Amino acid sequence: MQVALTDPNAEPLRESQRLLNRVQAEQLRLLVGYVESFLRDLEVTEPELMRSARGRATAESAAIMNAAEALGVSEGQVYTQHRQGCFARQHLPRVWGAVRAGDVPVRSLVRVISAAERLVSPVHRERLDVQAAAYAVAHRPARLTAWLNRFVARTEPDQHVHRCHRSHAERRVWLEHLEDGVSILHAMLPTLTAEAIKNRLVEVARSPTRDVPYDPCVEKPVPAEPAALRAEVHPGGFDWLGLPSEGPDDGSDAGWEAPQLVSADGLEKVAAAATAEPAAPLSREAGDPRTQAQREADLLSSWLLNGGTDSGTAINAHVGILIEPETLLMDSARITDATDATEGAGRPALSRNRRHAYPAAMIRRIILSPEHQITWTPVPRSTSLPASPPTSLPASPPGAMPATPPGVPRTRVKPSGPPDPPGVAPDPLLRALEPLVRVYESRFVPQLLRRAIEFRDGTCQAPGCMVAAEHCDIDHQIPWPQGETTASNLWALCRKHHRLKTAGFLDLPADRPPSASP
């Protein structure tokens, strides 16, 4: 089902994109058909060549060469396209049909193929074909990629663990030199580690009070001339003999302004200032002119050049993880058969923005390590809670959060300290979910409620936007004070889309699918 457009006048653009999708799909179909026709002709004219696998591979290479010449692209690109087209037609007939109809772009087809190739079971591939054909129509490629990662990791968790182990073994650092004196430092790291590093860089570089040293190879900005040094400048300057002058003569040069030369008493200070290192501001409040990205890059250089090599390094940056309580409490290594496993046990954890999946054993290992500081944010499941919820606190399972879980009363409170609802006995689960159902009198969102909304939304709620919720504003859908400060009236919007919404250009119709649904 096609998503309703915010502006119906943009419908011709969508139709043009559907036409382009059909043309690209037809070109892919013609490529596959040409290679097959070429091989069939050789089976008649060159039967000896086509009997061996090596000969057939040679003939296929010849067909790829001819197709690349006709398309004006490299043979490697044509080979990849041919392989993808054959795979889609054989294993993903529904997605392939949606692509040929123009409902799904070829770039989305490529991402579905990549996910299907990671699945081992043909049954799982068939299920992916059915669900991806529907999901890809209503979602953009970036969000489709996140959904595919979740699908593959949850459908075959054991295979996901093996692939993660193989990928972790490939961790390395390499350098790519570019032009004009810059290079790219690549680091292949476990995703959770990379997320922690990036989040810590962002938090420190964004702080207005933290000093961030300059990269030693970068020219620092020259600060303004100190007032004490300017005081040593003689108001009239000096004449050509170096003697103090009272100013220009009255005559034809009237109005001429003498250059501000340094007096004899200030020469020593000027020389000292010339040899001293400029004291460039290092913090925002001191006037640091660097951008956020420049501060992050300089901070990374400083940490790597001056950092230590201590073992047992703790992850101090804030990283959000969604994990099923059954997965958290049960050791998947002890699960011997399906009867021993409960629903959700052994399923991989997800990043808060739903883009990455982490092996459950790795998350349990991090949680049980005493060197990491863990903060729990209970989030309800996507399904409705029972009227009498259990007393145990769930961890943060993924899913869209209901506006008001059954059994949890809506209570208007002040931000200073929400009291218990009158007549309701204290309950651990109810107390954990209180920030999500209470109505706060202040316009400002409490930190606990903000954290819960970040887990609920995952990303910016504008169509197709993948900015992580922790880097977004928590905005009132109906502006305050007409709209209440409560979870059902709050959503995560990145700064750009927040401005568009304030200007009246952003509206999410009710028929849009949940953007961060697992």
Secondary structure, 3 states (H helix, E strand, C coil): CCCCCCCHHHHHHHHHHHHHHHHHHHHHHHHHHHHHHHHHHHHHHCHHHHHCHHHHHHHHHHHHHHHHHHHCCCHHHHHHHHHHHHHHHHHCHHHHHHHHCCCCCHHHHHHHHHHHHHCCCHHHHHHHHHHHHHHHHHCCHHHHHHHHHHHHHHHCHHHHHHHHHHHHHCCEEEEEECCCCCEEEEEECCHHHHHHHHHHHHHHHHCCCCCCCCCCCCCCCCCCCCHHHHCCECCCCECCCCCECCCCCCCCCCCCCCCCCECHHHHHHHHHHHHCCCCCCCCCCCCCCCCHHHHHHHHHHHHHHHCCCCCCCCCCCCCCEECCHHHHHCCHHHCCCHHHCCCCCCCCEEECCCCCEECHHHHHHHHHCCCCCCCCCCCCCCCCCCCCCCCCCCCCCCCCCCCCCCCCCCCEECCCCCCCCCCCCCCHHHHHHHHHHCEECCCCCCHHHHHHHHHHHCECCCCCCCCEHHHCEEEECCCCCCCCECHHHEEEECHHHHHHHHCCCCCCCCCCCCCCCC
